[in-house]
């Protein structure tokens, strides 16, 4: 039996989504049915998994099966100018597709036999991969992941969806006219296919009808709508491609990318001034829409994959993808590989960078869709919008800043269509209460009679301001921003028969200043000025319900996700570029009014998709990566952050704002292959991300010197001469080799760019390429560099020694600098740092809450160990999430610490049994409490007025908020404690509400072992019996210092002693590193003095000084990742040795040379899990040898699920003061499932008690080891 890769399985276990009316993907009969959740998801759980099989998909298959020709597009075709489009109708594709269908049927049969039931299959895939999407429970997913021919099982995750002036603002009109196209032949995207993966289309909308000026007819239509709520393996087969009511997101993005040119004469008509038109960026491109939203608005991975496949088969040239994970991030080599296959098939992909929301309010470092083969798009402003407009018209000549002020309507007040134009209406402020709040004063009766009330944002909600002005007679209310950016006002609770608008800070401040200086008397009620009579005294204005309003352009949107990308992808610059994404006017679904304003990176991404379509129309021979490089290298660098003052930078917008007046004129392009993208995978790839031929240069570990190579191709029709120059990043000097070059048409030049210097902070610059005869616009590569800071690594992470009284022994310790610069360190007597660190390793989580309405809850607990005499805990952080963002509004968060029972908490918060060692309850907004992200809870004990000192020992932490609403299967709000790898004992859960009456290990409930938390504390370091030498040192980046740790047991009684060795350093992130140390003093004094103990007795190093063999897996060394279910773990620490764990026959060994003392008795002690089988039918043996001679065996017995203590006295003939090799041998024949696990091997002065308590590790009686 082949065992599945643990990475795939880890993501497949215990997944369900949380949200309104959610149900778990676990079977209803399971005790853990509604315990698990998935971070960042609010759509209903699908309960589906994408099962990928070992055969390559059509666009990846390279002809490896005898008799079946290659179907993958060939990168080599680019060199000859041939198309890389995938042809689904070729004879090779049809033959290989039939082969895939046959193999897929075999896999499905095997799965159904393993599960004992038929599969419910939602999707099949044969283009980008050979796979299916099917409904399964997590336990079934774990089983399927182990089957032959299955390469991964991944849960189907939900995703979120992330034009009038836009096209001309980015210069599309210069390509339409031909002014910015080589040779002057204009194009509006004719002949280019644009695909949009989104919520569907609006068939019959004027933006998508057949425009004869583009050559579209009934026989050659513009729109090709697809519904991807079902498929047949290659194409989508749903029957309703229209967007559901209220789901006009896809209509908006489609019309932005490639909508027709229309004006207010069409039906239904957009709200445009006479003579003004709107269109998509590429209005004459064909439009292929792929609906991936279901009727509830949910969007899932399996539907997206079906859409990508269909787009490849449709041979689209460009895809827009305005969808992404809730809070960004992700692993592109796992999340976006289908898009990489699309790029290999000649499809350009533009994708949104993502937007802030309540669960992730800080956009820094959250950029999504970060695959280097995609163009990731930030959002910024354009300089005009079609909107209601206000201008001050008197007295005199008002300032320019008060003219054509664009207004944004509230969502519940009088809508724009219901307003009327006016001239000469009074403009009024109330200077002593400019924010219009009740708490700061009231407006006099009739103060705003028939006037425009101008009020500033701040101090109370919008509805209060609007209501107060309305009650004072206002006809229109305008709220000016008090900070940079636009306001999308929620006016719920305001009067519905008053027009209310917001506007930007700059024009708003100018308007307030002008009106304050020209404030007239209070108008009379119902005052009307007839022709020939003077109008109202003081400031007056003009309102137009639709006009061209001026707004600040090239301002980064406050909501736009930005870089830096997170490790291990931190040498990729993302986003790549920005485009208009604020208040974009475009088409909508009919139920939403057919047209409307919308904001987001969802709106900026289709601007770039349309831009790519125009460049591809102008240069049909350019590859997607060449188009990407042309858009980036010609982008406008200048713009401002959302504070409207600070210049934006590379991590904000990548290369800048797209500029189509230059992109198609680019003389140089950069290209890259799908093979190199695959090879740059930081998990096992063969090239570094900095080596990719991208239009950006990034190195965040650049000390002294770092360099990049880039290869440029001359795309001019003539020979060009280029020179390179740089704007140096702070702290660095840029140089080039060569610094200039001459290229014939179609020729390539490789340039090495070098940065010399260092900087503690990220520094930005750019490299400019200038063509001497100005045949090409100047092009640039962005630069982002940073010197690697000192980063400490201390190994091993813990030390354990056993020795007789009155003896001295040593163990090695290594202090390394894995970063850059110079690490300085010293041994410290005290430490403030992580007492226990258990990081989250997945987006999954487990319920840990109490509900007042349910009158019960589910309570999770995790163990931790404190060493040393006493530890003062200063901070407790538990990592988790509440996807409904309701945690802050709940009444209480509770912390409980219990002593060890052992193996479980000594108390139970569900029943009230037992007394906690410490407990604390406070509100989520209480002193010392911080809620970060979507639910990471930190308690600063000093700020909360708490003191917590813990003596050495094992404890259990339980944290649970109290919710007023239900948290069970019907609940929509609850906190979920994030998943972690096993440390110490397994995490536990109890809760009668969920059918778990007593503390029960998480592993058996949800398929993973532990939860994530961190304890910070102040501890005393060192001990009289412990010393380190040297006590200080320094290490350059990539080097280390050896340290000798000495254990002196002189005068110590027999027993176990614990302490911490503390290393202080200039690593800012880890100023104190603590190494737990355990010394066991045995009885016997000087009569028992070993000259050497086993090195690495706990097998934490995964190798030396041990030597291990395994004929099946190659190596017997393991940690918790060796077991897909996570149940088989070390006895202590992380490392252990696992023999067998498979039905395949094989042998294994573990050996180390050790010096036995002369004439003194010694015992070989170890901990062992016996899976050798019962007395009947056994076929596995376990033998202990010294120097090749058998000295002991382990008898087969009943299959064990726990580590048991074992001991063997060393025969006297080996106790001669010389080195001998101790070896453990395992052998198995036949096909039965057999195995053995061994850990904590010591050479001691006495035998360990074989009646010591066994340590259960989970239900391992049928454990299968993972293939790595």
N, C-alpha and C positions, 0 to 999 in steps of 0.2 A: 504494500500500500504506500503510495506517495503521500507525503504530508504537506499541507499548504504552508505557504510563506506566512510567518507570524504577523508581519506588518498588515497584510490584508485582513487577517482574521481579527486582529486587535480592533479594527474599525467596524467589524461586523457583529461584535458581541454586545448585547445589552442595549440596543439602540431603540428609542422611541422618541417621538416628538411631543412637545408640550404646547398647549394653547387651549382656546375655548373649546369645550366639548371634546377633549382629546381622549383617545384610548391608547393603551400601550400596544407595542408590537409583540409583547410576550403573550403566550396563550392565556386565555382567561382563567384556566384552571390552575395556573402557576401561582404560588404564594407571592411571587414578585411581580404579579401582573402589571401593576401601575406604579412601580417604584422608580423605574429608570426614565431618564429624559435626555434630550440632546440639546447642547448649548446653542443658542443663537437661532433657534427655529420657532416659528409661531404658527406655521400651517399644520394641518392635521397630519398625523403620522400615516405614512403609506403602508408600513409593515412590509415593504418590498426591499429586495436586495438585487444588485446587478452582479450576476455570476459570469465571470469572464473565463473563457476556456483557452487552452494552450495554443490553438491554431491562430495564425495571424489573420486580421481582417483583410478585405479586398485591397484597400489602399496601402497596406503595409506588406503584403505578400510578395516575396522576391523570387519565387520560382523554386523553392526548396523541395517541393513534393514531386517525385518522379511522374512525368507525364502531364504535369500541369504547369502551364507557362506563367511567367511573371505577370501580375496585375497591378503592382504598385507603380505610380508615376516615378520616373527616373530623374534625379537631380541632374544627371549628365545631359538630359535633353535641353536644359537651359542654355548650355554652351553652344548648342546648335541652333538655338532659336525656336525649337519645336515646343509644342504645347505640353504642359504637365497636367492637363485636365484628365480626370479619371473618366474612363468610358465604361459605364456599367453594361453596355450592350455588346461589348466586344466578345468574341468567342472565348478568349481566355477568361474574362470575367464571368461569363455564364458558366463555364466549366468549373471554375474554382468555387463559385457560389453554390453549385450543386454539391461539391465536395464538402463545403462548410455545413450545408443543410444536413447532409448525412452524418457528419461528425457531431453536430449539435444534437441530432436525434439520439445518437448513442449516449451522449452525456446526459441528456434529459432522462433517458431510461435508467441510467445508473443512479441518478439522483432520486428518482421516484422509487427505485428499489431500496435505496438506503433509508429514505424517509417513510416508506411503507404507505405512500399515498400519492395521488396524482398532483402535479404542480399546477398552480394557477399562474399562467404566464401573461404578463402585461405587454412586454415588448420583446422582440428578437432583433439581433444586430449582426450584420455581416459585412459592413463597410469599413468602419474604423476598428472593429474588433469582432471576434466571434463570441457572442454573449447573449444572455437573456436577462430580463428583469422579472422576478417572480416573488410572490408573497411567501414569507417564511417567518418562523419565530427565531429569536436569537440562538436558541439551542440548535435548531435545525440548520441555521447558517453556519454555526461552528462545525457541525457534522459534515456539511457539504464542502466546506473549505478544505477538508482533509482528503477528499476524493481525488483519484487519479484524473489528470486532465483539467483540473480546476486551478487556475493561476491566482484568482482573487475573488473574494466575496465582499462587496462593499455595500453598506446601507444606502438606500435611496434617500437623499437629503433634499429638503426644501430650500429654495432660493427666493430672493426678493428681487422685484424689478427695481433697479437703481435710478415755412418758417420765415417768418417775415424778414427781418433785417439780417439774420444769421448768415445766409449765403453771401450776400454782398459785403458784409463786415469782414469775412475771411477771404474775400477776393474771388469768389466763384465767378462773378460776372466777367472777370478778366480772362477766364478760360472759356466761358460761353462765347465771348466776342472774338477770341483768338489772340487777344493782345498779349497773353502770357503763355502762349503755346509756341514751341519752335515751328517756324514756317507760317504761323498766323492762322492755321486752320482751327476755328473754334469748335467746341463740342459741348453739348449739354448732357453728355453721358450716353449718347446713342450707342447701341450695341453692347453695353455693359449690363450684366445681371447683378442686382443688389439683393441680397437675402437679409431678412430681418427675423431673428428668433426672439419672439416676444409673446404678447397676449392675444394676437390675432389682428384682423384687418376690419375694414368697413367697406364692404363691396358696394359699389355704386356711388361712393363719395366722390365729389368732383376732383379731389386730389389724386384719385386712382383710376379715373376713366381713361378711355383711349384717346389720347391727344394726337390729332392728325398731324400737327406740326412736328411731332417727334417720329412720325411714321407708324404710329400704332393704329391698328384696325381690329375688327372683330376676329379676323384670321391671324392677326399678329398682336395679341393683347399686351397691355402694359402689366396687368396684375395677374400673378399666378399664386393663388392662396392655397395654403396647405393647413390641415388640422392634424397635429402630432399627438393627439390624445390616444392614438393607436397607430400601429405600423405593421408591415409585413416582413421586416428584416432589412429592407432597403429603402422603401419610401413610406411616408406617412399616409394613413388610410382613414383618418377621421373624416366626418362628413359635414362639420360646421366650422369653417375657418374664420367666420366673423367673430370679433371680440364680443364676449358677454357684456351685458349692460353694466356700465360703471367700470369696465376694464379697458379703457381707451388708451392705456399706456403704449401698446404696440402700434395703434393707429397713429399716435403722435410721433413716435420714433420713425415709423415708415415714411410719413409725409415729410419729416425733417430731412431724411436722407435722400429721398427720390420722389417726393410728391410733385404733381403737375404745377405749372404756373397758372394761378387763378387770381381773380379779383372779386369785387363785390357784386358782379353781375351773374355769378353762378348760383345754382340752387342746390342745397342751402348755401347761403352767402356768408362769407367770413365778415367780421366786423372790421372793415378797412375803409379808410378815406377814399373818396372818388379818385380814380387815376393811380391808385397804389395797388401793386400786386404782391403776391407771396408765392413761394415755391420751395421745394426741396433743393438741396445743394446740387444734385444731379437729376434735374426734372425729366430728362428724356431716357433715363435708365429704366430697364425692365425691373419689376419689383416682385420678388418672391417672398411671401410672408409665411412663417412657420409658427403656428399657434401652439404654445406649450403650456398655457394656463388651463386649468380645469374650471368647472362652473363656480367653484368657491374661491377662485383666484389663486389656488395653489400652483406652484411651479416646482417640478421635481427633476432630479438628475436624469432619470431614465427617459423622460420626455425630451429633455435637451439633447441627449445623445441621439435619439431618433431624429431630431431636427437637423443636427450637424450631418448625420449620414445622408439625409435627403438633400441637403444643400450641396454636398459633394456630388451626388448623383445628378442633380440638376445643373451641375457645372457652373454654379454661380461664381462671380469674380470677387465679390466683396460680401462679407457678413457683418452685420451689426448685432452686438450682444450687450444689451443694457440690463443685465441681470447679474446678480452676484450674491455672495454670502452676507449675512446681516451685518457683521462687524468686520468685514474685510479679511485680509491675510490669506492664508492657505498655502498649499504646496503645489506649484504649477505642474510639477512632474507627476502629480497624482490627480489633480483636479482638472487639468486642461489638456490632457494628452489627446483627446479627440480633436481639439482645435489644432494641435500640432499636426495631426494626420491631415486635417483640412489644409493647412499651410503647404504641406508636402504635395497636395493635390491642386496647388495653384489658387488657393482661396485666401484673400486678404481678410484679416479679422480685426475689427475695431471693437473695443470693449470698455465699458464704464469703469472708472476707478472706485466708485462707491460713494455713499453719502452718510453723513452722521444721522443718528436717531437717538431716541431716549436712552437706549442701552449702550451707546457708544458716542459720547458727545465730543470727545477730542479726536479730530481726524488724523492726528500725527501718527505715522507709522502703520496706518490701517489699510493702505492701498490694496485693492483687490484685483483679481484678474491679472496677475503679475507674471504670466508666462512671457519670456522674451520674444516669442514668436507672435505675440499679439501686440497691437498698438493700444496701450492703456491710456484712457483719456480723462483728464481732470476737467473741471468746469470753471468758467470765468464769465464775466459779463460782456455783452455787446454794448455799443454806444447809443442805440436807439431801440425803442420797442413801440409796437402799435398798441396804444393804450389810451385811456382817458387822460386828458392833458389840462393843466391849469396854467394860466399866465397872468401875472400882475400887469394891469394895463394903465394904472394911474394911481396917484397924480404924477404928472411929469413923465419922464422916461425911466421906468423901473430898471434895476440892474439886470444884466444879461442872465445871471444865474436864476432869476425869477421867471424866466420864459420857458414855455414848453416843458413844464415839469411833469414827468410821467407819474401817473397815479396807479396804485394797485388796489383793487376793490376788496373789501371784506367779504368773508364767505357767506354771511347770513343777512347782511344789510341789503338795501336796495341795489339790485343788480344793474350793471352798466346799460344793458338794453332798455331798462325802464327809466333811465335818466334822460334829461333834455339839455341841449346846449343852452348856454346863457352868456350874456355880455353885461358888464357893468354891475355885477353883484358885489356887495360889500364884503371885504376880507377883514376878519377881526381876530384879534388875540385877546387874552386877558392876562396882562403881564404879571399880576400878583399871584396868579395860579396857572402858570403856563402848562402844567401837566394835567390840569382838569380833574384832579382827584378830589373826592369828598373830604378826605382827611386834611387837605391843604387849603380848604376854603370852598365856597360855593359861588356859582355864577349868579349875578343879579338877575331877577326876572326879566325876560325879554332881551337879555344882553346880546344874543345872537339872532334876533329877529330877521328872518329871510336873508341871513348872511352865511358866509363860509366861515366856520369855526376852525381855527388853526391851533392845534394842541400838540404838545411834545410828548413823546413816549416816556414812560417811567413811573414808578411808585404805585401804580394800581393797574388793574387789567383794562383791556381795550373796551369792554362793554361798559364799564363804569364811566370812562371818559366820554364815550359816545352818548350814553344815556344822559349824563349831566348837560352836555352841549345841546342835545335834542330838547331837553326840558326847558332850556333857556332860549329856544326858538330857532336853533340852527337848521338850515335847509341842507347843508353839506358839512361833513366833518372830515378834516384832513389831519392825520396824525403823522408828525415828522419823526424820523428816527433820531435817537440820541446817541447812536453809535454807528460805525460804518456798516454798509450793506443794506439790503432790502428787507422789508417786513412782509411776511405773508400772514396777515392778521386773522386770528380766530375771533370772530365778533359774536360768537354765541352768547345770547342773553341781551343783545342790543335791540333797539327798535328796528323793525324790518322795513319801515317806510321812510328811512332817512338814508341818503347816500353817504357811505363812509369809505375813506381811502387812506392808504399810507404812502409815504414817499421817502426818498433817501435823505440822509443827514445833511449833505452839502446844500442842495437846493432848498431843503426845509429850513436850515439855519438862515439862508439868505432871505427866504420868504418871511420868516418871523421878524428878522431885523427890519425889513422894509415896512411891514405892517405896523410894528411897534412905533416906528418913526412917523407913520402917517395914519394913526388911529383916529377914526371919526367918532361922532356921537353915536349913542345907542340908536339903532334904526327903530322906527315905529312899527308896530304890528301891522301886517298886511300893507305896508307902504309900497306904492307902485308909482313909478316915474314915467309919465307919458312923454311922447315925443315933444321936443321943444323945451322941456323942463330939465333942470340940472339933476343929475343923478345923486346918489348918496355921497356925502362928504367923506373924505379920507380914502384909504386904499380900496381899490376895486379890482376885479379880475374877470377873466374870460375862461369859460369851461367848454371843452369839446369832448363829447363822449367817445370819440375815436379820432386820433391824430397821431402824428409821429412825435413821440416823447423822447426827450434827451435824458440819458442816464450815463453815469461814469462807465467807460469801457475798459476792458482789459484789467478788471479787478477780480482776483481769485475769489470764488464763492466760498463763503464761510463753511458750508456743508461738505465741500469737496475733500474726499480722502486724499491723503498725500503720503509721501515717503517719510523716512527711509524704509525700504523693505527690510524685513526681519531676517536674522540669521536662520538657516544657512544660505539665504538668497540675498544677503546684504551687499553683494557686489553687482547687483542689478539695479539700474536706475529706473524707478517707477514713481509716478506715472511717466509716460513717454512724452506727452504733449497735452495741451489744453485747447478747448474750443468753447463757443457760446453755450451756456447751460443755465442761464438765469432768465426767468420770465420769457420763455420761448413760445411764440404764438404759432400753433399748428393745428392739424386736424385731430378730432377726437371721435369716439363712438357716438352714435346718434343720441343715445340716452343721456350722454353728458353734454349735449349741445352742439355736436358736430365740430366745434372749434374751441380752442381755449389756450390759456397760458399754463405752462408747467415749468418746473425748475428741477435740476438734478444733473448728475453726470450721465443719467439716462438720456438727457437732451443733448449734451455735448458730444457723446459718442457717435450718434448718427450724423452729426455735422462732419466728423472725420471719416465715417463710412462713405458719405457722399463725396467728400474731398478725394478719397482714394479712388472712387469710381471715375471721377473726372480725370485724375492722373492716369489711370489705367486706360481710359478712352483715348487720351492723348498719346500714351506710350503702351500699346498692347503687348509689346515684347518685354516689358519690365516685369520682374518677379514680384511677388508680394513683399518680400523683404527690401527690394530696391525701392518700391513705392513708399514703404515705411521710412526708409532712410531719407528719401527726398522730402517727405513731409516734415521730418524732424530737423534736418540740417538747414532747411530754409525758414523755419518757424521764427516768429517775432519774439526776440528775447525779452523785450522790455514790458513790464507790467507790475502791478502792485499786489501785495497781500490783501487779505480782507480788511485790514485796518485802514486801507486806502492811503497809507503813508509809506510803509516799508516795501522796498522792491521785492518781488517774489524771487524764489530761487529754484534750483534744479529739483530739489525734493518736493517742491510745491507743484510744478508744472512741467517737469522734464525739460524738453528742448525749447519750450515757449508756446506761444499761440500760433496755431496753423495759419499760414499765409499763402493762399493759392495764387497770388500774383507772382509768386516765385517758384512754387514747388515743381510745376511741370517744366520749368526752365533750368532745373538743376543739372549741372554738367557732370557731377560725380554722384555715383550711387554706391552703396554697400550691399552685399548679398551674403546670405548664410544658408547652410543646408539643414534639413531636418535631422540628418545623422549627427551633425555637431551639436544641435540642440539636445538631442537625446544623450549625447556623451557628456554634456555639461551638468547632468543631474548630480547634485552634491551627494546623493546617496549611492555611491558606487560608480559614479561616472569617471571618465578618463581624462577630461580636460576641465580647466577652471573656467568659471563663468566670465572672468576677465578676458579670456581668449576668444569669446564669441565676437564675430565681426559686426558689432552694433554701432549705432550712431551716438554712442555715449561712452565715456571713459570713467570708470569708477573703481576705486580700490580703497577700502576702509581699513587696511592694515599696511599702510605705506610709510615705512620708516627708512629714511636715507634716500633710497631710490626705488621706484617702481616703474614699470613700463607696460605698454600695450602695443600690439600690432594691429593695423587696420589696412584692409585691401580695398582700394577704390577703383571703379571702372569708369572710363570716359564715355559718357552717353551723349556728348555733342556730336554733331555730324562732321566736325573738323578737329584738327589737332589743337590741344589746349595746353597752356603753361600755368601751373599752379605754384603758389608759394604758401607757406604755413607760418602763422604767427599765433600768439597766445595772449589771453588775459590770465595772468598767473593766479592760481588760488593762493590765498594768504598762507605764507610759510613755505611755499614751493616755487621752484623755477621750472618751466616747461622747456623741453628741447625736442628736436625732430631729426630723424634720419631716414631719407633725405629731407632737407628743409624746403626744397623745391623740386619739381619734376615736370617733364613734358610727356604727354600721352597722346598717341594716335587714337582715332575713333575706335571704340570697342576694346582698347587695350586696358590692362590693369596695372596698378602700382601699389606695392606694399610699403607702408610707412610705419616706422617705430616711433612712438611718442613716449617720452620719458619725463617723469616728475621727480625732482630732486628736492629734498627738504623733509619737514615733518610738521605736524599740527596736532594738538590735542583734541581739537574740535573739527568737525567736518568743514572743509573749505571748498568753495565752488569757483570755477573758472570756465573758460572755453577756448577751444582751438579753432581758428578761422582759416579757411582755405579760400584764397583769392585767385581768380583767373585773370591773367595779366591784361587780356584784351576785353575784359568784361563780357565775354561770351556767355558767362554763367553768373547768376547772382552769387554773392559771397555765401558760403556755407559754413556751418559750425558744428563741432562736436562738443557736447557739454562735458565738463570735468567735475568730478566730486572725489576728493581725497581726504584721508584722515590717517594720522599716525596711530598705529596700534598701541594701546595703553598697556602698562604692565598688568598681567593677569596671573594670579597665583594658582598653582595646583600643587597640593600636598598629597603624596601617595606613600603607603596605602592610606586609606581614609580612616582606618582604625588599627590599633595594635593590641594583640593578645599574647601574653607570655605566661608560661607555667614553669616554675623552678622551685628548688628546695630552699628552705630557710638558710640564711647565712651564705648565699651565693650571689654572684654578679653575672649577668648575661647582657647581651646587646641585640638589638634589631635595627635594620636600616630604615631610614625615612628619607624621602626625596622632596625638596622644595624646588619647583620648576616655574619658569616664566613662560606661559604658553601664548603671551601677547607680544608686545613690543616695548621699546624703551628699556629702562633698567628697573628691575624689581629689587627693592630693598626690603629686608625682613629682619625680624628679631624675635626671640622667644619672650613671651609676655606672661606676667604673673596673673593678670586678669583678662577676661575676654567678654566682649559684648558682641553677640552674633547669633547664628542659627543654632539653637539647642537641638532642634529637630527640623529637618527640611524634607518634605514629601511633595514634590512638584506634581502638577497635573500632567497627564500624558495623553489626554484625549478630550474631545468635546462632550463626552457623555457625563451623566451625573445621576445621583441617587437621592431620593426624597429624604429630607430631614427637617420636619416641621411638625407643629401642633396646630390644630384647627379648632377654634371655639365653636364653629357651627357643626363640625363633625364630632365634636367632643372626643377627639382622639387624634392620633398622628402616627407618623413613621419617624423613628429616631435612629440616626446613624452614629457610630462611635468608631474611633481609630486609636490604636495604642501608640505610645512613644516611651522612650527610655531616657532617664536623666542620670548622668554619672557625676561623680564628685560629691563632696559632703553636702552641699546645698546649692541650689540654683534659683536665682531670682528671675522669674519669667516677666518680661517687660512688654511683649507684644504677641498677640495671637492673630494669625491671618488664616482664614479658611476660604478656599477658592471654590466658587460656585456661581449659580446664575438663576435668575427669575426672568423668563422671557417676556412676561407681561409687564415687567418694570414696576411691579406693585410692592416691592419689598419696603421701600422708604415710607409707604403709607400704612404699614402694619404696626400694631401696638408694641410688640416686644421682640427682642432677640435674647435668647438664653444660652449661657455657657455653663457646662458642667464638666468637672474633672473628677474621675473616680479612680480608686486604687484598682490593682489587678486582682482578679478573683481566684485562681489564675486563668489566663486564656480568654477572659472576657471581663467587662466592667463589673465592679462589685455592687453597683446600683443600677436602677432601671428608671429612667424618667417617665416611661409610660405608666408604670404602676406605682411609682413613688418609693419603691423598695430601695433600701440602702441609703447611706449618707454620703454625699459627695465630699471629696477632699476640699473642693472649692467650688462655689457657684456664684453666678452674677446674672442679673437681668436688667435690661435697659431698653429704651426705645431705639429704633434704627437711627434716629437723629440725636441720640444722647451724647453726652460728653465722652470723647475718646473713641467714638465709633466712626468709621469711614466705610462707605459703600463705594467700591470702584467697579467700573465696567458694568456688566449686567448682573453683578451680585457677589463680587469678592468682598468678604467682610473682614475688616481689621479692627481689633480692639487694642488701643493703647492703654495699658493698665494704669499708668501714672495719671494720664489725663482723665481717666474714668474714676480716679480716687481709689484704686484697688492695689493691693499688695499680694503677691503670690510667690512664696518660697517653697520649693519642693526638694526634699531630701532625695538621695539616690534611689532609683527604683523604676518600676514600670507603671505607667498610668494610662488612662483612657480619656480622650477628649470627645465630648458630644456637644454640638452646636445646633440649635434649632430655633428659627423664628416662629412666632405665633401669628397665624393668619385668621382674620375674621370670616373669610369665606371658606368654602370647602376645598380640600386639597386632594381628595380621592379621585376616582375615575371621572367624575363629572366636574371636577374643579378646573378652573382656568388659571389659578395663581398658586404658585408654591416655589420654595427655594430648593434647589437641587445641589447637592455637594458633589464637586467635580471628581472624576475618576483619576486614580493614580496607580503606579506600579506598587507591588507589595513591598512594604518595609516593616520589619518586626513581624507581629502576628497579623492575620487577616482582619480587615475591617468587619464590623458587625452591625446588624440592624435588628430592631425590635419595633413592634407596633401592631396592636390588635386590629387597628383600622385596616391594615393591609394583610391581615391573616398571619402575622408573624408574632406569636405569643411570647417567645423568649429570644434572647440574643442568639442570632444565627449569622454564620459567616456570609458575607456578600457573595463570595464566589459561587456558592450553591444557589443563590437567588437570581443573580443578574449576570453571571459569567465573567466578572472581573473582580479583583481582590481587595482594593483599598481606595481611600479617598485622600484628597490633596489638602495639605495644610503646612504652615510654617510657624515655629515657635522661636521667638527671639528672647534672649536672656543675658543676664550678667552673672558670670560664674568665676569662681576661683580656679586658677590653672596651676598645674604642677602638683608635686607631692614629694615628701622627703626621700622616697625610694626611687624617684624618677629624675633623670637628668638628660639634657640634650647637648651635643657638642658638634659643631660650633653653635654659639647662641645667637649669631647674627650672620648676615651675608648679603650678597647682591648677585643678580643673575640677569644677563642680557636676554633679549627676546629669543626664545627657542633653546635656551640653555637651562641647566639645573644645578643645584648644590646638594651634595650628599650630607646627610645628618646622621649621626650615630645616637641612638636612644639606648640609654643604659638603665637596667633594672637591678637594684641593689636590695636584696631581701634580708640584709643583716639585721638581726633582732626582731624580725617580723614573725608573728605566730602564723600557724597554718590558717589559710583562709583566702578569700578573694578580695582584692583591693581595686578600686577604680579611681580614675582621675582624667583630666584633660590636658593634653599638650597643646598650647596655644601659640600660634604664629601670627604676630602683627606684621602688616606690610603696607606698602603704598598703593596697593590695588584698591581703588576707590570703591569698587563694588563689593569687595570682601576684605575690609580692613582687618578683621580677625578671622583666622581659620582655626577651628578646633578639631583636634584628633582625639577621639575617645580612646583611653588606654585601660586595659584590664590586666592585672597581675594576679595569678593564682599561686600562692605559696603552699607547697605540699609539705607533709610531715617528713621527718627523717633527717633533717639538718644536714651536716656535712657527709653523712653516710650515703647520701643520694645526690650526686653532683654531675649531671649529664654535661658532656663537652659540646653537644650540638642537639638542638631539637629540630623537628621538621621545619623547613622554610615554608611560609604561607600555608599554615595548617588548615585554614578555613577555605582554601582554594579560591581566593578572591582575585588572583592575578590572571586566571584563565590560562595558565601555562607554567613557565619557569618559576621556581626550580623543579616543578613537577614535569614529567614527560608522560603524555597520554596518547593512546591510539584508539581508533574505532573504525572497523572495516566497513561500516555502513555509512556513518555520518562524517568520518574523517577525523573528528575530534570529540572526545567525551566531555570536554569542559562546557559547562552550562551556566545560565542564570535563568531568571523567571521567564525570559522570552523564548526559552526552548520549548515551552509547553503552550500550545495555542489556547488552552482553557485557563492558563495561569494558576492551575492548582498545584503543580509540582514546583517546589521552590527549595531554597537552601535551608539547612538546619539553622544556621546563623548567617548573617550577612547576605550577600547576593549570589556568591559563587558556590557551585557544587559539581560533582561528576555524575553523569547519567550514562549507564551502559544499557544498551537495548532500547526498550521503548518502541519496538517495532515488531512486526511479524516476520521480518526478514532475518534469516540466519546470519550470524556474524560473531566476531570476537572483539574484545577491547582490553586495554591494560592501562594502569596508572602506576608510575614508579618514581622513586627519589632515592638518591644516595644519602646516607646519614651515618654519622659516627656514633657507634654504641660505646658507652663508657665501659671501662675494664672492671670486671668482677662485681658490678653492681646490678641488682635485679631491675629490669625494665619491662613495661607493659605497652603494647600497641593498642591504643584506645581510639575508637572511631564511632560515628553514628551512621546507621544503615537502614535503608528501606528495602525490604526483601520482596521482590516480585519474581523470584525464581520459579514459582509454581508449587503446587501441592505435591504430595508424595506420589500420586497417581498421574502418569503422563508427563512428568517433569522433563524438560529438555534444556535446562540452563544450569550452569555451574559457576561458583565463585570461589577462587582460591587465593590464599595469601602465600607469597614466596619471599625468601631472603636468599639473595645470590643465586636465584634460579631453583632453589630447593623449597618444596612445599612444606610450610610450617603450620598451615591451618586452612580450614574450609568453612563455608557457611552452608548449613544444611537447608535445602529447600523446605519451605513451610507454607502455611496459608498466606495468600497474597496480602501484604501489609499496606496500610494507608498512612503510616507514621514512621518518623525516624526513631529507631531504637538503639540504645547504647550497646556497643560490642567491645570486647576486650580479648587480648591474646598475649600471654607472657612470652617474651623473647627467649628462645632457647639459649642456655648458658654458653654454648660454643661460639656464639656471635658476640658476646659481651667481652671484647678483647681490645677496646680502644681504637679499633680501625673502622674504616668506612665500609659500609655494606649497603646493597641496594634492596630496598623493600618494594615489592611489586604486588599489585592486586590484578588478577586475571579473571576475565569474564568470557564465557563461551556459550553459544546457543545454537542448536540445530533445530530443524523442523520449522513449522509455520505458526506455532502458537505465539501469542503476544506475551513476551517475557521482558524482564528488565531488573535493574538494580541501581540505587542511588547511594552515594557515599559522601560524607562531609565531616569536617572538624576532626582531622586525623592528628593525633598527638602521640609523642613518646614520653611516658610518664613514669613516675616513681612508684605508682601503685595502680592497681586495676580499677577502672571506673565501675561503679555499681551497675550491673545489668538489670537491676530492678528500678533504676531511675525512671522518672515519668517519660513516656514516649511523647513526641511532639507531632501531633497530627498536622498534615499539610493539605488536606482536602481529599476528595474522592478520587484517588489515583489508582484504583485497582485495575483500571483498563487504560492507563495513561499512554498516550502516544506522543513521542517526541517529534518536534518540528524539524523539517529539513531546512538548513540554512546554506 
